[in-house]
Amino acid sequence: MAIIVNLDVMMAKRKISLNELSEKVDLTLSNLSILKTGKAKAIRFSTLEAICKALDCQPGDILEYDKK
């Protein structure tokens, strides 16, 4: 069982770079990179909200539950 982070997919769909998203959500590149690669252990709702606002998407577009 795992939570899959599809941040890279949404960023590609919206044609936004890691640097640009980092500036929009006021998050360091390293923290955003950890989230993007799926290595994050947690995410704050305020951060998720900022990302969704910047990418014009829903939390379910970024996070996915895998039953395997």
N, C-alpha and C positions, 0 to 999 in steps of 0.2 A: 504494500500500500504506500502510495506516495502522492504528494501534491506536485503537480507539474506546473512550472512557471513558463508561460508563453509570451513573456514580455518582448523577446526578440521578434516574434511573429507579428505582434501588434505594431512594433516600431517599424518593421519593414513595410507593413500595410500602409502606415501613415507617413512613410518616407521621412523619418526623423532619426537623427543620429543620437548616440549616447550622450555626447556633449550637449546637444541642444535640449534633450530631455532633462539632463542633469540641471541645467540652468532653470528650466521651467518649473521643476518640482523642488528646487532648492535642496538637492541631495548630492553628496560627493560622488565623483565618478567611481571611486572604489566601492562604495556601498551600493550604488546602482548596478555596477558590474556583478557584484556578488548576487544580487537579486536576479539579474538577467541570466546568469549561468545556472540558477537553481540551487546555489550553495547556501542561500539564506535559511536560517532556522526560524525566523519570524518576520512579520511585516506589520507595521503600525497601520491602523485604519486611516489615519491622517495621511500617511504616505501613499497608501493604496488609492485614497480619494484624489490626491494631487495627480497621481499617474493617470487615473481614469479621466480626470478633467483635461489634462494635457493631451491625451491620446483620443479623447472623445469616444470612450468605450465603457463597458461595464466590467465589474470585477471578474465575472465569469469568462470574459474574453482573455483575461490575463492568467487566472488561476484555474487549474483543472485537477480533478481527483481521479487517480488511477487505482482501480481495485486490485491490481496484480500484486 
